[in-house]
Amino acid sequence: MKTLLATRSIDIPEGVDVECNARVIKVTGPRGTLSRDFKHISMDCRVVEKEDEETGEKTNAVQVDLWFASRKQLACVRTVCSHIDNMITGVTRGFCYKMRFVYSHFPINVTLSGDIVEIRNFLGEKRVRKVKLMHGVSYKRSENVKDEICLTGNDIALVSLTAAQIQQATNIRNKDLRKFLDGIYVSEKGPIEAEG
């Protein structure tokens, strides 16, 4: 069964500018600009002006419409809205992924050389594991917490992908995973907290 019209909207906060042009959405905010292409989904996307019923204030919002959609296509509406919401959060607050080093005997040594994260002494191995930082992702060592790194950036996809690649670089093969728990794992993730 097809749904006649599925529509969803996201409010645009102050200080953020959103452009929709042929399903390419560009979000500009205080931290920078993010752009994403949604041409693989056949939907209507536009910036509309909404009026609050109680106060009467006019605010801008991004509206996503999908006509005559099947059940699988309906799921795309919320997915697209979530992506746009993450882009708005990225250009206003940014995203931070915190990772902790876990080791039982050999201390893991992580350094940054240029834009490559180098992991040494993992399980006492001589091999140097290298992970390239994605564009727009910054690496920082935590000052107050031992064996912790912070990955920050505007694009949640790039920040989380970098964290996943660092975690996968320390995968353990040919050993009992219940016993060998060494690695670098994501301990905390979310928008960057406002200081103060």
Salt bridges, closest charged atoms under 4 A:
ASP11 OD1 - LYS50 NZ 3.25
GLU49 OE1 - LYS58 NZ 3.94
ASP65 OD2 - ARG46 NH1 3.05
ASP115 OD2 - LYS132 NZ 2.95
GLU118 OE1 - ARG120 NH1 2.93
GLU125 OE1 - ARG129 NH2 2.95
ASP147 OD2 - LYS146 NZ 3.08
ASP176 OD1 - ARG178 NE 3.14
